[in-house]
Amino acid sequence: MTNRTLLLATALGASLAAFSTPAFADEGMWTFDNFPAERMARDHGWAPDQKWLDRSRAAAVRLTGGCSASFVSAEGLILTNQHCVATCLADISNEGNDYLAQGFRPANRSDEKKCPGQQAEVVTSISDVTGDIKNAIGSLSGEALIKARDARIAQLEAASCPDKDKTRCQVVTLYGGGKYGLYTYRKYSDVRIAWAPEGRAQGFGGDPDNFNFPRYALDGSFLRAYENGKPVKPAAFLTWNPRAPQVGETTFVIGNPGSTSRLFTSSQLAFERELRLPVTIATMSELRGRLIRAMGESPRQASEGREELDGLENSLKVFLGRQKALNDPAFVAGLAKTEAQLKAVAAKSPAIGDPWTTVDSAMAANRKLYLANRFIRPSGSLYGWARALVRAAAERTKPDGERLPGFTTSALPLTEKTVLDPTPTHPWVEQLYLEWSLSKAREWLGADDADTRLLLGRESPEGLAARLVSGSKLGDAAVRKALWDGGQAAIDASTDPMIQLARKLDARDRELTRLANAEVNGPLSAASARLADARFATFGSGTYPDATFSLRISYGKVAGWTERGQAIAPTTTIGGTFDRATGAAPFDLPAAFAANEAKIDKSVVYNFVTTNDIIGGNSGSPVLDKAGTVIGAAFDGNIHSLGGNYGYDGTLNRTVVVSAAALTEAMRTIYPSPALLAELGVKATKKKR
């Protein structure tokens, strides 16, 4: 789901019962090993069996770019959103082809282009390693706890996935440390773009329509996984079903929700509301303004900055929505009611004790460290690569159990791929991001702060950014590879100014991480385990963990909602696009829509909404019916879903989906793709009525 908002209606605080029980109505992003079949059967009159769950799980795909997807053919075809492949489209574009604007529809599979940095992963097993990791932690606290935990995680991941070329193991922390699961993935590192519509088809309505409904967005695309130069034969794939959704029918969303904070305590929520969100919104708003100004300088920069602006506006909207949610008294009162229940149960259990006091102390420490931790890492791809190269050189010389996360034996292949895959950069974008982040560091930390002086020396943000970007060669993948392969000696000898900055900042960066582990993360991990115990004692096993960009399943139904006394219909049709079009951006018709208007079946259901509980990271998730067939792909939420980071309200929260019917119609009449339709088992022409 992309990150979008407008305003939060006062009705957001309605239905407080949603926050006084562990799960209300269709609430829940459930792990596959704890699916609430009994509860679903009670609410929906039916629940899937284990065979259904296993089959759908085996076809679900996680994209390392931060989205979800699914296999939908025996030839490695992967369904996801267009906005999930926007970076790929921008990266493969050239002077003669702006694939982000015009779309990408290769004539043959041989023309499918590799997406830099992309990896597709499928869960093959999940095992509970809670006892193992808790034994390693023992009675440790603070920094020692984090070290012991991370060391044991590194050992488990390395031992469980000896084949680093085809598998990846990841220990996922659940309930903040109450449980740990070892997820084994079959990975595919060669992922290519197979089909994408025009950018205007996906982005019709632009920022004004973000996090709103009705919607008219063709936010769907296809990738293909390859191995040894050939399309992958996946162990399982989902059946494409280009029918219209039925109001009230049961739906499932299977994907990898990114992150939620529904288990946060009141002091953690206060930190979000009073510090993190205000700083984020203020700084991102300025970045948006800087980017828009720079894009106005030339058509080339307007094109090169478009994907950056879309992502930035999406993120900014979601943070604004979260801030509004945490400033809604009724919404927060519902969260406080649940916390009061947990405290009452914990007070009767010596084993649980009072973890809230520990969390309060940790958040007090976090307030002191937050700004330094936020601004010590300048922004931009070039600095990100420099930091990773400097870190990798040092970490690879250490025993696996002593390495930082991201550089352990199990995690290193993906880090290496992310750093070394050829990826284009635009110097003006790099300079803009770097200059912005350095200037915000000086503004928020103060000109005389030691970290500001470390970052800037005697230079201005503008001068330093210009010097670093113009002098760095890290945009060349071959230069990055030489530094990676050369290890510590190459890093020490490098005169690249971006590497020099990363070397200069590394010690302070590590020290801030150490302090955060000792004073914030370590105490929070210990407290979160006891908070999880309080939740289990209060609600039993009928509770789900916060989202962690790991595989989850949610169930719901196709349903609209009531907005200010007006019923919102749950579906739109393709014809509504033409009715909504004004001729001016962002409501200008996509070129292919206008050219093929006479051929298009305008009655086809375009977008629809469901009560499924999702969050960012679920973008591209397949939406399944009871038969387990694909009837759409989730791509957004409605305005009320923005409070979903902290709580779910089944009367208002909605998932926005692009229908399989609309994508099929697009591949028939708007962007003719007969080969893909045949691969999906669909005829290129529709039967006449």
C-alpha positions as CSV (number, residue, x, y, z in Angstrom):
1,M,0.0,0.0,0.0
2,T,1.4,3.4,-0.9
3,N,1.5,6.0,1.8
4,R,-1.3,8.5,1.3
5,T,-3.7,10.9,3.2
6,L,-6.0,13.9,3.2
7,L,-7.8,14.3,6.5
8,L,-9.0,12.0,9.3
9,A,-12.7,12.4,9.9
10,T,-13.8,12.6,13.5
11,A,-15.4,9.2,13.0
12,L,-12.0,7.7,13.3
13,G,-12.5,7.5,17.0
14,A,-15.8,5.6,16.6
15,S,-16.2,1.9,17.4
16,L,-14.0,2.0,20.4
17,A,-14.7,-1.7,20.9
18,A,-12.0,-2.2,18.2
19,F,-9.3,-1.4,20.7
20,S,-10.7,-3.2,23.8
21,T,-10.3,-6.7,22.4
22,P,-7.3,-8.4,20.8
23,A,-9.0,-8.4,17.4
24,F,-12.3,-6.9,16.2
25,A,-14.3,-8.0,13.2
26,D,-11.8,-8.4,10.3
27,E,-8.9,-7.0,12.2
28,G,-5.5,-8.8,12.1
29,M,-2.4,-9.4,10.0
30,W,-2.0,-13.0,11.0
31,T,1.1,-15.2,10.7
32,F,0.4,-18.4,8.8
33,D,1.3,-20.6,11.8
34,N,-1.4,-18.9,13.9
35,F,-4.3,-18.3,11.5
36,P,-7.6,-17.8,13.5
37,A,-9.7,-20.3,11.6
38,E,-12.2,-20.7,14.4
39,R,-12.8,-17.0,14.7
40,M,-13.1,-16.5,11.0
41,A,-15.6,-19.3,10.7
42,R,-17.6,-17.6,13.4
43,D,-17.5,-14.2,11.6
44,H,-17.8,-15.4,8.0
45,G,-19.4,-18.8,8.2
46,W,-16.4,-20.4,6.6
47,A,-12.6,-20.6,7.0
48,P,-9.9,-22.1,4.7
49,D,-8.3,-25.4,5.6
50,Q,-4.6,-26.1,5.9
51,K,-4.3,-27.2,2.3
52,W,-5.7,-23.9,1.2
53,L,-3.4,-21.9,3.5
54,D,-0.3,-24.0,2.4
55,R,-1.0,-23.5,-1.3
56,S,-1.5,-19.7,-1.1
57,R,1.5,-19.3,1.2
58,A,3.7,-21.1,-1.3
59,A,2.7,-18.7,-4.1
60,A,3.2,-15.5,-2.1
61,V,6.3,-13.4,-3.0
62,R,8.2,-10.8,-1.0
63,L,10.0,-8.2,-3.1
64,T,13.1,-6.7,-1.4
65,G,12.1,-3.2,-2.7
66,G,9.5,-3.2,0.1
67,C,6.4,-4.6,-1.7
68,S,4.5,-7.8,-1.9
69,A,3.6,-10.0,-4.9
70,S,2.6,-13.5,-6.0
71,F,3.4,-16.1,-8.7
72,V,0.5,-16.3,-11.1
73,S,1.8,-18.7,-13.8
74,A,4.0,-21.8,-14.2
75,E,6.5,-19.6,-16.1
76,G,7.6,-17.4,-13.1
77,L,5.2,-14.6,-13.8
78,I,4.7,-12.4,-10.8
79,L,1.8,-10.0,-10.1
80,T,2.5,-6.8,-8.2
81,N,1.7,-3.1,-8.4
82,Q,3.0,-0.6,-10.9
83,H,4.1,1.7,-8.1
84,C,6.2,-1.2,-6.8
85,V,8.2,-1.4,-10.0
86,A,8.4,2.4,-10.5
87,T,12.1,2.4,-9.4
88,C,12.8,-0.4,-11.8
89,L,11.1,1.4,-14.7
90,A,13.1,4.6,-13.9
91,D,16.3,2.7,-13.6
92,I,16.0,0.9,-17.0
93,S,14.9,4.1,-18.8
94,N,17.2,5.8,-21.2
95,E,17.3,9.0,-23.3
96,G,14.9,7.6,-25.9
97,N,12.6,5.7,-23.6
98,D,10.9,7.0,-20.4
99,Y,9.4,3.7,-19.3
100,L,8.0,5.2,-16.1
101,A,5.8,7.5,-18.3
102,Q,5.1,5.3,-21.3
103,G,5.0,1.9,-19.6
104,F,6.9,-1.2,-20.5
105,R,5.4,-4.0,-22.7
106,P,8.1,-6.1,-24.3
107,A,7.2,-8.0,-27.5
108,N,9.0,-11.1,-26.4
109,R,10.4,-12.6,-23.1
110,S,13.9,-12.0,-24.4
111,D,13.2,-8.3,-24.2
112,E,12.2,-8.4,-20.5
113,K,14.7,-6.2,-18.6
114,K,16.4,-6.9,-15.2
115,C,15.4,-4.7,-12.3
116,P,18.6,-3.6,-10.5
117,G,18.7,-4.5,-6.8
118,Q,15.4,-6.5,-6.9
119,Q,15.1,-9.9,-5.3
120,A,11.9,-12.1,-5.0
121,E,11.6,-14.4,-2.0
122,V,9.1,-17.2,-1.2
123,V,8.6,-18.6,2.3
124,T,9.3,-22.3,2.4
125,S,9.2,-22.9,6.2
126,I,8.5,-21.2,9.5
127,S,9.9,-22.6,12.8
128,D,9.6,-21.2,16.3
129,V,13.0,-20.4,17.8
130,T,11.7,-18.4,20.8
131,G,13.2,-20.7,23.4
132,D,16.5,-20.8,21.7
133,I,16.9,-17.1,21.5
134,K,15.5,-16.4,25.0
135,N,18.0,-18.9,26.4
136,A,20.8,-17.0,24.6
137,I,19.6,-13.8,26.2
138,G,19.1,-15.2,29.6
139,S,19.2,-12.5,32.3
140,L,21.2,-10.1,30.2
141,S,20.1,-6.5,29.7
142,G,21.0,-3.4,27.7
143,E,23.7,-3.6,25.1
144,A,24.7,-7.1,26.2
145,L,21.2,-8.4,25.5
146,I,21.3,-7.0,22.0
147,K,24.7,-8.5,21.3
148,A,23.7,-11.9,22.6
149,R,20.4,-11.9,20.7
150,D,22.0,-10.8,17.4
151,A,24.8,-13.3,17.7
152,R,22.4,-16.2,18.2
153,I,20.3,-15.0,15.4
154,A,23.3,-14.9,13.1
155,Q,24.2,-18.4,14.1
156,L,20.7,-19.8,13.4
157,E,20.4,-18.0,10.1
158,A,23.8,-19.2,8.8
159,A,23.3,-22.8,9.9
160,S,19.8,-23.1,8.6
161,C,20.6,-21.8,5.1
162,P,24.0,-23.1,3.9
163,D,23.0,-22.6,0.3
164,K,23.3,-18.8,0.1
165,D,22.7,-18.7,-3.7
166,K,19.2,-20.1,-3.5
167,T,18.0,-19.6,0.0
168,R,17.8,-16.9,2.7
169,C,17.1,-17.4,6.3
170,Q,15.8,-14.6,8.5
171,V,14.8,-14.7,12.2
172,V,11.8,-12.5,12.6
173,T,11.1,-10.7,15.9
174,L,7.4,-10.9,16.9
175,Y,5.5,-9.1,19.7
176,G,8.6,-7.0,20.2
177,G,10.6,-10.0,21.4
178,G,7.8,-12.1,22.9
179,K,8.3,-14.6,20.1
180,Y,10.9,-15.3,17.4
181,G,10.3,-17.2,14.1
182,L,12.9,-18.6,11.8
183,Y,11.7,-17.9,8.2
184,T,13.3,-19.8,5.4
185,Y,13.0,-18.3,1.9
186,R,13.6,-19.6,-1.6
187,K,15.1,-16.6,-3.3
188,Y,15.4,-15.4,-6.9
189,S,18.0,-12.7,-7.6
190,D,17.2,-12.3,-11.3
191,V,13.9,-10.4,-11.5
192,R,12.8,-8.8,-14.7
193,I,10.0,-6.4,-15.7
194,A,7.5,-8.1,-17.9
195,W,4.6,-5.6,-18.2
196,A,3.7,-2.2,-16.9
197,P,1.0,0.3,-18.0
198,E,1.5,4.0,-18.6
199,G,2.5,6.0,-15.5
200,R,-0.7,8.2,-15.9
201,A,-2.9,5.0,-15.9
202,Q,-1.4,4.1,-12.5
203,G,-1.3,7.7,-11.2
204,F,-4.6,9.0,-12.6
205,G,-5.9,11.4,-9.9
206,G,-2.4,11.9,-8.6
207,D,-1.9,13.2,-5.1
208,P,-5.5,14.5,-4.6
209,D,-6.8,10.9,-5.0
210,N,-4.2,9.3,-2.8
211,F,-5.8,7.6,0.2
212,N,-9.2,8.3,-1.2
213,F,-12.1,6.4,-2.9
214,P,-13.6,6.2,-5.4
215,R,-10.4,5.5,-7.3
216,Y,-9.6,4.9,-11.0
217,A,-6.0,3.6,-11.0
218,L,-4.5,0.8,-13.1
219,D,-1.9,0.0,-10.4
220,G,-0.8,-3.4,-11.6
221,S,2.3,-4.8,-13.2
222,F,4.0,-8.1,-13.9
223,L,7.6,-9.2,-13.1
224,R,9.2,-12.5,-14.0
225,A,11.7,-14.5,-12.0
226,Y,14.6,-16.1,-13.8
227,E,17.3,-18.6,-12.8
228,N,20.2,-19.6,-14.9
229,G,18.8,-17.4,-17.7
230,K,15.5,-19.2,-17.8
231,P,12.1,-18.4,-16.3
232,V,11.5,-20.0,-13.0
233,K,9.1,-22.9,-12.5
234,P,7.6,-22.0,-9.1
235,A,6.6,-24.6,-6.6
236,A,3.1,-23.1,-6.6
237,F,1.2,-20.3,-8.4
238,L,-2.2,-18.7,-8.0
239,T,-5.0,-18.9,-10.6
240,W,-5.9,-15.7,-12.4
241,N,-9.7,-15.0,-12.2
242,P,-10.8,-11.9,-14.2
243,R,-14.3,-11.7,-12.8
244,A,-16.0,-8.8,-11.1
245,P,-15.9,-8.9,-7.3
246,Q,-19.2,-9.4,-5.5
247,V,-20.3,-7.1,-2.7
248,G,-20.1,-8.9,0.6
249,E,-17.9,-11.8,-0.6
250,T,-15.0,-13.0,1.5
251,T,-11.6,-11.8,0.5
252,F,-8.0,-12.6,1.6
253,V,-4.9,-10.5,1.3
254,I,-1.6,-12.3,1.5
255,G,1.6,-10.3,1.7
256,N,4.2,-8.6,3.8
257,P,2.9,-5.6,5.8
258,G,5.8,-3.4,6.6
259,S,5.5,-2.1,10.1
260,T,2.8,-1.2,12.6
261,S,2.9,0.2,16.1
262,R,-0.3,-1.3,17.6
263,L,1.5,-2.8,20.6
264,F,3.1,0.5,21.6
265,T,2.7,1.8,25.1
266,S,1.4,5.3,25.9
267,S,5.0,6.7,26.3
268,Q,6.0,5.2,22.9
269,L,3.0,6.8,21.3
270,A,3.8,10.1,23.0
271,F,7.3,10.0,21.5
272,E,5.8,9.5,18.1
273,R,3.3,12.3,18.5
274,E,5.6,14.8,20.2
275,L,9.0,14.3,18.5
276,R,9.4,11.8,15.7
277,L,6.4,12.7,13.6
278,P,6.7,16.5,13.9
279,V,10.4,16.4,12.9
280,T,9.7,14.0,10.1
281,I,6.8,16.1,8.7
282,A,8.6,19.4,9.0
283,T,11.8,18.1,7.2
284,M,10.0,16.1,4.5
285,S,7.7,19.0,3.7
286,E,10.8,21.1,3.0
287,L,12.3,18.4,0.9
288,R,9.2,18.2,-1.2
289,G,9.4,21.9,-1.8
290,R,13.0,21.7,-2.8
291,L,12.3,18.8,-5.1
292,I,9.4,20.5,-6.8
293,R,11.5,23.7,-7.4
294,A,14.3,21.7,-8.9
295,M,12.0,19.7,-11.1
296,G,10.7,23.0,-12.5
297,E,14.1,23.9,-13.8
298,S,14.0,21.6,-16.9
299,P,11.9,18.9,-18.6
300,R,14.8,16.5,-18.0
301,Q,14.8,17.1,-14.2
302,A,11.0,17.0,-14.2
303,S,11.2,13.5,-15.7
304,E,14.1,12.3,-13.5
305,G,12.5,13.5,-10.3
306,R,9.0,12.2,-10.9
307,E,9.4,8.9,-9.1
308,E,11.2,10.6,-6.2
309,L,8.4,13.1,-5.8
310,D,5.7,10.4,-5.9
311,G,7.4,8.4,-3.2
312,L,8.0,11.5,-1.1
313,E,4.4,12.7,-1.3
314,N,3.1,9.3,-0.4
315,S,5.3,9.1,2.6
316,L,4.6,12.6,3.7
317,K,0.9,11.9,3.6
318,V,1.1,8.8,5.7
319,F,3.0,10.6,8.4
320,L,0.5,13.4,8.4
321,G,-2.3,10.8,8.8
322,R,-0.5,9.2,11.7
323,Q,-0.1,12.5,13.4
324,K,-3.8,13.2,13.0
325,A,-4.7,9.9,14.4
326,L,-2.6,10.4,17.5
327,N,-4.1,13.8,18.0
328,D,-7.7,12.4,17.9
329,P,-8.8,12.1,21.6
330,A,-11.3,9.3,20.9
331,F,-8.8,7.3,18.9
332,V,-6.2,7.6,21.6
333,A,-8.7,6.9,24.3
334,G,-9.4,3.5,22.7
335,L,-5.7,2.6,22.8
336,A,-5.5,3.7,26.4
337,K,-8.4,1.5,27.3
338,T,-6.6,-1.6,26.0
339,E,-3.4,-0.6,27.9
340,A,-5.4,-0.3,31.1
341,Q,-6.7,-3.8,30.6
342,L,-3.1,-5.1,30.2
343,K,-1.9,-3.3,33.3
344,A,-4.7,-4.7,35.4
345,V,-3.7,-8.2,34.4
346,A,0.0,-7.6,34.8
347,A,-0.5,-6.2,38.3
348,K,-1.7,-9.7,39.4
349,S,1.3,-11.5,37.9
350,P,4.8,-11.1,39.5
351,A,6.3,-12.8,36.4
352,I,5.1,-9.9,34.2
353,G,5.8,-7.1,36.7
354,D,5.8,-3.6,35.4
355,P,7.4,-3.4,32.0
356,W,5.7,0.0,31.4
357,T,8.2,1.8,33.7
358,T,11.1,0.2,31.7
359,V,9.6,1.5,28.5
360,D,9.1,5.0,30.0
361,S,12.8,5.1,30.9
362,A,13.8,3.8,27.5
363,M,11.7,6.4,25.7
364,A,13.2,9.2,27.9
365,A,16.6,8.1,26.7
366,N,15.4,7.9,23.1
367,R,14.3,11.5,23.3
368,K,17.9,12.5,24.1
369,L,19.5,10.4,21.4
370,Y,16.9,10.7,18.6
371,L,18.1,13.8,16.7
372,A,21.7,12.8,16.7
373,N,20.8,9.3,15.5
374,R,18.5,10.7,12.8
375,F,20.9,13.2,11.3
376,I,24.3,11.4,11.6
377,R,23.6,9.6,8.3
378,P,23.3,12.0,5.4
379,S,20.8,11.2,2.6
380,G,21.3,10.0,-0.9
381,S,22.3,6.8,-2.8
382,L,25.9,7.8,-3.0
383,Y,26.4,8.2,0.7
384,G,24.3,5.1,1.3
385,W,26.6,3.1,-0.8
386,A,29.7,4.7,0.8
387,R,28.4,3.8,4.3
388,A,27.7,0.2,3.3
389,L,31.1,-0.2,1.7
390,V,32.9,1.2,4.7
391,R,30.8,-1.0,7.0
392,A,31.2,-4.2,4.9
393,A,35.0,-3.9,4.8
394,A,35.1,-3.8,8.6
395,E,32.4,-6.2,9.4
396,R,33.6,-9.0,7.1
397,T,36.8,-9.3,9.1
398,K,34.8,-10.2,12.3
399,P,33.3,-13.5,13.4
400,D,29.7,-13.8,12.2
401,G,28.2,-13.5,15.7
402,E,29.9,-10.1,16.2
403,R,28.8,-8.4,13.0
404,L,26.2,-5.7,12.7
405,P,22.8,-6.7,11.3
406,G,22.9,-6.6,7.5
407,F,26.5,-7.9,7.3
408,T,26.2,-11.3,8.8
409,T,26.7,-14.4,6.6
410,S,23.0,-14.8,5.9
411,A,22.3,-11.1,5.2
412,L,25.5,-10.2,3.3
413,P,24.4,-11.5,-0.2
414,L,21.4,-9.2,-0.3
415,T,23.5,-6.2,1.0
416,E,26.1,-7.0,-1.7
417,K,23.5,-7.1,-4.4
418,T,21.9,-3.9,-3.3
419,V,25.3,-2.1,-3.3
420,L,26.8,-3.6,-6.5
421,D,23.8,-3.9,-8.9
422,P,24.2,-1.3,-11.7
423,T,21.8,1.5,-10.8
424,P,21.7,4.9,-12.4
425,T,21.9,8.1,-10.3
426,H,21.2,11.7,-11.2
427,P,23.8,14.1,-9.7
428,W,21.3,16.9,-9.2
429,V,19.1,14.6,-7.1
430,E,22.0,13.3,-5.1
431,Q,23.2,16.9,-4.4
432,L,19.7,18.0,-3.5
433,Y,19.2,15.2,-1.0
434,L,22.6,15.6,0.5
435,E,22.3,19.3,0.8
436,W,18.9,19.1,2.4
437,S,19.9,16.5,5.0
438,L,23.0,18.4,6.0
439,S,21.1,21.7,6.3
440,K,18.4,20.0,8.4
441,A,21.1,18.5,10.7
442,R,22.6,21.9,11.3
443,E,19.1,23.4,11.9
444,W,17.9,20.7,14.4
445,L,21.2,20.0,16.1
446,G,22.5,23.5,16.1
447,A,25.5,25.0,14.4
448,D,27.7,24.5,17.5
449,D,26.7,20.9,18.1
450,A,29.6,18.4,18.0
451,D,27.8,16.2,15.5
452,T,27.1,19.2,13.2
453,R,30.8,20.1,13.3
454,L,31.7,16.5,12.5
455,L,29.3,16.5,9.5
456,L,30.2,19.8,8.0
457,G,33.7,20.7,9.3
458,R,34.1,24.3,8.1
459,E,32.0,23.9,5.0
460,S,28.4,24.9,4.3
461,P,25.8,22.2,3.5
462,E,25.6,23.6,0.0
463,G,29.3,23.7,-0.6
464,L,30.0,20.3,1.0
465,A,27.2,18.6,-1.0
466,A,28.4,20.1,-4.3
467,R,32.0,19.0,-3.6
468,L,31.1,15.5,-2.5
469,V,28.7,14.7,-5.4
470,S,30.9,16.2,-8.1
471,G,34.0,14.4,-6.8
472,S,32.5,11.0,-6.1
473,K,32.8,8.1,-8.5
474,L,30.5,5.8,-6.6
475,G,27.8,6.1,-9.2
476,D,29.9,3.7,-11.3
477,A,29.0,0.1,-10.2
478,A,32.5,-1.0,-11.3
479,V,34.1,1.4,-8.8
480,R,31.8,0.1,-6.0
481,K,32.7,-3.5,-6.9
482,A,36.4,-2.7,-6.8
483,L,36.0,-1.2,-3.3
484,W,33.9,-4.2,-2.1
485,D,36.3,-6.7,-3.4
486,G,39.3,-4.8,-2.2
487,G,38.1,-4.9,1.4
488,Q,39.6,-2.8,4.2
489,A,42.8,-2.0,2.3
490,A,40.8,-0.5,-0.6
491,I,38.6,1.5,1.7
492,D,41.6,2.9,3.6
493,A,43.3,3.9,0.4
494,S,40.3,5.4,-1.3
495,T,40.3,9.2,-2.0
496,D,36.7,9.2,-3.1
497,P,35.2,12.1,-1.0
498,M,32.0,10.2,-0.2
499,I,34.0,7.3,1.2
500,Q,36.1,9.8,3.1
501,L,33.0,11.2,4.7
502,A,31.6,7.8,5.6
503,R,35.0,6.9,7.2
504,K,34.9,10.1,9.2
505,L,31.3,9.5,10.4
506,D,31.6,5.8,11.1
507,A,32.9,5.9,14.6
508,R,30.2,8.3,15.8
509,D,27.6,6.4,13.9
510,R,28.6,3.2,15.7
511,E,28.8,4.9,19.0
512,L,25.2,6.2,18.6
513,T,24.1,2.7,17.7
514,R,25.8,1.4,20.8
515,L,24.1,4.0,23.0
516,A,20.7,3.2,21.5
517,N,21.2,-0.5,22.1
518,A,22.3,0.1,25.6
519,E,19.7,2.7,26.6
520,V,16.8,2.1,24.3
521,N,16.7,-1.1,22.2
522,G,18.0,-3.4,24.9
523,P,15.5,-2.3,27.6
524,L,12.7,-2.2,25.1
525,S,13.4,-5.7,24.0
526,A,13.3,-7.0,27.5
527,A,10.1,-5.0,28.3
528,S,8.4,-6.0,25.1
529,A,8.7,-9.7,26.0
530,R,6.9,-9.0,29.2
531,L,4.3,-6.8,27.5
532,A,3.7,-9.8,25.1
533,D,3.2,-12.0,28.1
534,A,0.6,-9.5,29.5
535,R,-1.2,-9.5,26.1
536,F,-1.3,-13.3,26.0
537,A,-2.5,-13.5,29.6
538,T,-5.3,-11.0,28.8
539,F,-6.4,-12.1,25.4
540,G,-5.0,-15.6,25.0
541,S,-3.5,-16.8,21.7
542,G,-6.2,-14.8,19.8
543,T,-3.9,-11.9,19.1
544,Y,-1.5,-11.1,16.3
545,P,1.9,-9.4,16.3
546,D,2.8,-6.0,14.9
547,A,3.7,-6.1,11.2
548,T,7.4,-6.7,10.5
549,F,7.6,-7.0,6.7
550,S,7.1,-10.8,7.1
551,L,4.5,-12.9,5.5
552,R,0.9,-12.4,6.9
553,I,-2.7,-13.2,5.9
554,S,-5.7,-11.1,6.5
555,Y,-9.4,-11.8,5.8
556,G,-12.3,-9.5,5.1
557,K,-15.0,-8.8,2.6
558,V,-15.9,-6.5,-0.3
559,A,-17.7,-3.6,1.4
560,G,-18.1,0.1,1.3
561,W,-18.5,2.4,4.3
562,T,-20.4,5.5,5.4
563,E,-18.7,8.9,5.2
564,R,-20.4,11.9,6.8
565,G,-23.8,10.2,6.4
566,Q,-23.2,9.2,2.8
567,A,-22.8,5.6,1.7
568,I,-19.6,5.0,-0.3
569,A,-20.1,2.3,-2.9
570,P,-17.4,-0.4,-2.9
571,T,-16.6,-0.5,-6.6
572,T,-15.8,1.8,-9.5
573,T,-15.8,1.1,-13.3
574,I,-13.3,1.8,-16.0
575,G,-15.9,4.2,-17.5
576,G,-15.7,6.4,-14.4
577,T,-12.2,7.3,-15.6
578,F,-13.6,9.2,-18.6
579,D,-16.3,10.8,-16.4
580,R,-13.7,12.0,-13.9
581,A,-11.2,13.2,-16.5
582,T,-10.8,17.0,-16.8
583,G,-8.0,17.3,-19.4
584,A,-5.7,18.8,-16.8
585,A,-3.1,17.0,-14.7
586,P,-3.5,14.9,-12.6
587,F,-7.0,14.1,-14.1
588,D,-5.8,13.9,-17.7
589,L,-6.6,10.7,-19.5
590,P,-3.7,8.3,-20.2
591,A,-2.9,8.4,-23.9
592,A,-3.9,4.8,-24.6
593,F,-7.2,5.2,-22.8
594,A,-8.1,8.1,-25.0
595,A,-6.9,6.4,-28.2
596,N,-8.9,3.2,-27.4
597,E,-12.0,4.6,-25.8
598,A,-14.3,3.1,-28.4
599,K,-12.9,-0.4,-27.7
600,I,-12.9,-0.3,-23.9
601,D,-15.7,-2.1,-22.0
602,K,-16.5,0.8,-19.6
603,S,-18.7,-1.4,-17.4
604,V,-15.7,-3.5,-16.1
605,V,-15.1,-3.1,-12.4
606,Y,-11.9,-1.1,-12.0
607,N,-11.1,-0.6,-8.3
608,F,-12.9,-1.9,-5.3
609,V,-12.5,-1.8,-1.5
610,T,-12.5,-4.5,1.2
611,T,-12.4,-4.6,5.0
612,N,-9.0,-6.4,4.9
613,D,-6.5,-5.1,7.5
614,I,-3.3,-4.1,5.7
615,I,-0.5,-1.5,5.9
616,G,2.4,-0.2,3.8
617,G,4.4,-3.2,2.5
618,N,1.2,-5.0,1.4
619,S,1.4,-3.1,-1.9
620,G,1.1,-5.7,-4.7
621,S,-0.4,-8.4,-2.4
622,P,-2.8,-10.7,-4.2
623,V,-6.5,-10.4,-3.2
624,L,-8.0,-13.9,-3.2
625,D,-11.5,-15.2,-3.1
626,K,-12.7,-18.3,-1.2
627,A,-11.5,-20.5,-4.0
628,G,-8.0,-19.1,-3.6
629,T,-8.1,-17.4,-7.1
630,V,-6.7,-13.9,-7.7
631,I,-9.4,-11.3,-8.2
632,G,-7.2,-8.3,-7.7
633,A,-4.0,-6.7,-6.2
634,A,-4.1,-4.4,-3.2
635,F,-2.5,-1.1,-3.8
636,D,-3.7,1.5,-1.2
637,G,-6.0,2.2,1.7
638,N,-8.7,4.7,2.2
639,I,-8.3,7.9,4.3
640,H,-9.2,6.2,7.6
641,S,-6.6,3.4,7.1
642,L,-3.8,5.9,8.0
643,G,-4.6,5.4,11.7
644,G,-4.1,1.7,11.0
645,N,-0.5,2.0,12.2
646,Y,-1.8,2.2,15.7
647,G,-5.3,0.5,15.6
648,Y,-7.9,-0.9,13.3
649,D,-11.6,0.2,12.9
650,G,-13.6,-2.2,10.9
651,T,-16.4,0.3,10.2
652,L,-14.0,2.7,8.4
653,N,-10.7,1.1,7.5
654,R,-10.6,-0.1,3.9
655,T,-8.1,-1.7,1.5
656,V,-8.2,-0.4,-2.1
657,V,-7.7,-3.0,-4.9
658,V,-7.2,-2.9,-8.6
659,S,-9.4,-5.7,-10.0
660,A,-8.1,-8.6,-12.1
661,A,-11.0,-7.8,-14.4
662,A,-9.6,-4.3,-15.1
663,L,-6.1,-5.6,-15.7
664,T,-7.4,-8.2,-18.1
665,E,-9.5,-5.6,-20.0
666,A,-6.3,-3.4,-20.1
667,M,-4.3,-6.2,-21.6
668,R,-7.1,-6.9,-24.1
669,T,-8.0,-3.5,-25.4
670,I,-5.8,-0.7,-24.0
671,Y,-2.3,-2.3,-23.9
672,P,-2.8,-5.4,-26.1
673,S,-0.7,-8.3,-24.5
674,P,-2.1,-11.5,-26.0
675,A,0.9,-13.6,-24.9
676,L,0.5,-12.6,-21.3
677,L,-3.2,-13.2,-21.4
678,A,-2.6,-16.7,-22.7
679,E,-0.1,-17.3,-20.0
680,L,-2.7,-16.3,-17.4
681,G,-5.2,-18.7,-19.0
682,V,-7.4,-15.9,-20.4
683,K,-8.6,-15.5,-24.0
684,A,-7.5,-12.4,-25.8
685,T,-11.0,-11.6,-26.9
686,K,-14.1,-11.4,-24.7
687,K,-17.2,-13.5,-25.4
688,K,-20.0,-11.3,-26.9
689,R,-23.0,-11.1,-24.7
